[in-house]
Amino acid sequence: MIESIAHCHNQSKRAVMLICEGDDFLEMTVTDRIPDHLPASGDTRFEIKVQSFGFSGQSSVWIDRLALISFAAQLQELENRRQGEAELSSISPSQFWLRIYSTDSLGQMALAGRLSRLKPDLNCEHLVEFGFRFDPSVLPSIVKGFEKIQAEFAIDNK
């Protein structure tokens, strides 16, 4: 039996979002956030690990605060309607993007994305494009996980 899992937890004060379906997974770990007294406050660095159908990759990416807020709202809408999509991309869009979407009118779910890292001294880009279906019953956990990441690491705007 293949099991779907989605959860968010704190591992040594780092929020971790994990989406699994069998051997396929996407793991996003918060590693840093720009403090509220600096420009670009709320921008967040994630360590991304992915494995999809035997291919795998890992890289560190920065995601804009507003992109995280928008993604959390899109996920909530996707959960409510079970139709549509939620998209997230890194500040450098070619480095990381993620799309969580319904695959049919019944509300089945999948994710797809891209993770890359440039090796400048070799003028070589290493990348993995990934995608897999997951049980739609884990979508509420994904929504709560990203809301938790956003809330726990929210910048105080007072």
N, C-alpha and C positions, 0 to 999 in steps of 0.2 A: 504494500500500500504506500502510495506517495502522499506525504503530508505537507500541507501548507502552513506556514508559520509567519506571523508578522508581529514584532514587538519592539518596544523601545525601553531601554533601561539605562541606568547610570552605572558606568564601569569606571571606578576610580575618578569620579567627578566629571566624566565625559558621557554625554548622551550618545547612545548607539541605537540606530534604527536598522532592523534586520528584516528582510523579506525573503522567505525561502519557499521553494517548491521542489521537493525531492533534493537532488544534488545541486540545483541552480539556486543562486542567492545574490542579493544585493545588500551590502552592509555600508552604512553611512555613519561615521563616527565624528562628532564635533570635537575638534582639536584646538580651536582658537576662535575668539570673537573680538572685533575692534571695540574698545571701551567707548562709553557714551560721550566722553569729553574730547574725543578725537574726530577728525573728518572721517567719513565713511563708517560712522558708528553703526554697529549691528551687523556689518558684513561678517560672514562666518566661514572659517576654514573647516573643511571636512576631509577626512581620510576615507576614500571610497575603495571598497573591494567588491569585485564582481566575479561570479563564475556562471557561465551559461553554456550548456551543451559541451562541456569539456574545455572551453576556452576561458581564460581568466586574466584579470588585470587588477592593478592597484595604483592609485595616484592620490595626490593631495590637491584639492581645488578650493577656490574661494567662491562663495555665493553671496550675492547682494542681499541685504536685509529685505528690501521691497520684493525681491523675487521669492524669498522664503515666505513672506506674508501672503503674496498672491498664490503661491503653490498650496499653502494650507487652506485657503479659501476655495480654490479649484477642487481640491480633494474632498472638501465638505460637500460641495455641489455634486461631485461625481457620486459620492456615497448616497446622497439624498435621491438623485434621479436614476442612478445605475446606468446612465448613458452619458457619453461625452468623454472628456479627457482632462488630465491635469499635467502641465508641463513645467519643468524646472531646468534651468541651465546655469552654468557657472558664469562668472564675470567675463571670462574668456570663453565664449560659447562653443568653440571647437574643442575645448578641453573636456567638457562634460555636459551632457544633456540627458534628461530622463522624461519619459512620457508614460503615464499610467492611464489606461483607457479601457472602455468597454469594447468587447469584440463582436457583440451581436445584440439583438433586441431583447434577449433574456437577461442581460446584465453580466455576462461572463467577463472576466477581467484578465488583463495582461499588462506587462510592462516592457518597454523597449528603451534602449539608450546607447550612449557612446561614451567611452572613457579613453583619453589619450594623454600622452606625455611626450614633449619634444626633447630630443637629445641634440642640443645645438651644435656641439663639437663634431657630430657625425652628420648633421643636417638630415636627421632621421626622426620621423614621428612614429612612436609605438602606440598602437590603439587596439581596442576591442569594441566591437559593436555587439550588443547583447539583447536578448529578449526571451521572455517565457511567460506562460499563462500561470495564474495562481487562483486558488479558490476564492470566489467573491466574498465568502464569509469572513475573510481576514481583512477586508477593506476597512471596516470600522477601527481595527487596531492600527492600520497604517495612518488613518486620519488622526487618531488620538496621539500616535507617536510623533507626527510632525507638529501637531498643536503643542505637544509637550516640549519638543525641541525649541519651538518658537517662544513659548511662554517662559520656560526655565531660563532661557538665555536672552530674554527680552531686555532691551535697553530701557532704562528709566528715563522717560521723556519729560520729567517735571522740570 
